Amino acid sequence: MSISQTAPVSSGALWTGRALSTIIVLFMIFDGVIKLPPLDIVTQTMTQLGWPADANAARLLGIIGLVSTALYALPRTSLLGAILLTAYMGGAVATHVRIGSPLFSHILFGVYLGVILWGGLFLRDLRVRALFAN
């Protein structure tokens, strides 16, 4: 099934997709921006998660998150951004599994974000619907 054969996106689905995507974009902007200075709470949290207490490591993660988020927010590159953000979330899940964090509140948080991310993209982008229709 090609994009032209995919049913058009209804107004409700489009706005729901935009709202879900906005939640992800706002969360990831916050997550990325706090890692840039980085704040003491970021360094302390990274140490608790087994990451080095290195400002450059936090900045690098912040930049990766922000660039991936920008790609996700732009319609032309949203699929690439979704893939990169999914990888980013996978790293967060792996980090929490490694240190034995609680399952539903910490380990699966990245999975929850990934479901919202892909759900938002599915609802707002015909190309993604076409991928899943085949």
Protein Blocks (a to p, Z undefined) as FASTA:
>chain_A
ZZklpccddfklmmmmmmmmmmmmmmmmmmmmmmmmpcfklmmmmmmnopacdfklmmmm
mmmmmmmmmmmmpmklmmmmmmmmmmmmmmmmmmmmmnopafklmmmmmmmmmmmmmmmm
mmmmmklmmmmmZZ
